[in-house]
Structure formats: C-alpha cells, structure tokens
C-alpha cells in the first residue's frame, strides 16, 4: 500500500503538471536531518519535506477583500 507521504507527493506532482505556480517547486529527493530520504518542495521561501505538507488548497488572491 502507498504511504501517506508518497500519496501527497503524487498529488503535488499531478497538480504541478496541470497548474503554473511560482510559489511551489519540487526540489528533489534527499535526506532530512535524521538521514531519512524524503521528497522536498519549496513553498514560497520555505523548503519543506513532503511529510510536513498536510493538504493542498487553492486560494484565489484576487477575490480576497482588501
């Protein structure tokens, strides 16, 4: 069975293929501080491993009231 982290990675990869976004970028797979291989993403200015990403929700910035 696929793990939760692998499922999120596949969801993010599918989303990135279908959408253009400058705030999300796949950085690759490399070790975390404990030496465990994980998929890493840049979200805005933050580098996070896939296990830190809980969900993917689109927010339309243009519709937010000022």
JOURZI-V747771 format. One record per pair of residues at least 6 apart in sequence whose ideal C-beta (glycine too) atoms are under 8 Angstrom apart, sorted by the first residue. I is the first residue (numbers start at 0). J is the second residue. Records with the same first field share a line. If there is no record, write none. Layout:
BEGIN
I = J, J
END
This chain:
BEGIN
1 = 9
3 = 50
4 = 37, 38, 49, 50
7 = 49, 50, 52
8 = 38, 49
10 = 55
11 = 23, 25, 40, 49, 52, 55
12 = 25
14 = 23, 55
15 = 23, 25
22 = 42, 43
23 = 40, 41, 42
24 = 40, 41
25 = 38, 39, 40
26 = 39, 40, 41, 46
27 = 38, 39
28 = 36, 37, 38, 39
29 = 36, 37, 39
30 = 36, 37
31 = 37, 48
37 = 48, 49, 50
38 = 48, 49
39 = 46, 47, 48, 49
40 = 46, 47, 48, 49, 52
41 = 47
42 = 52
END
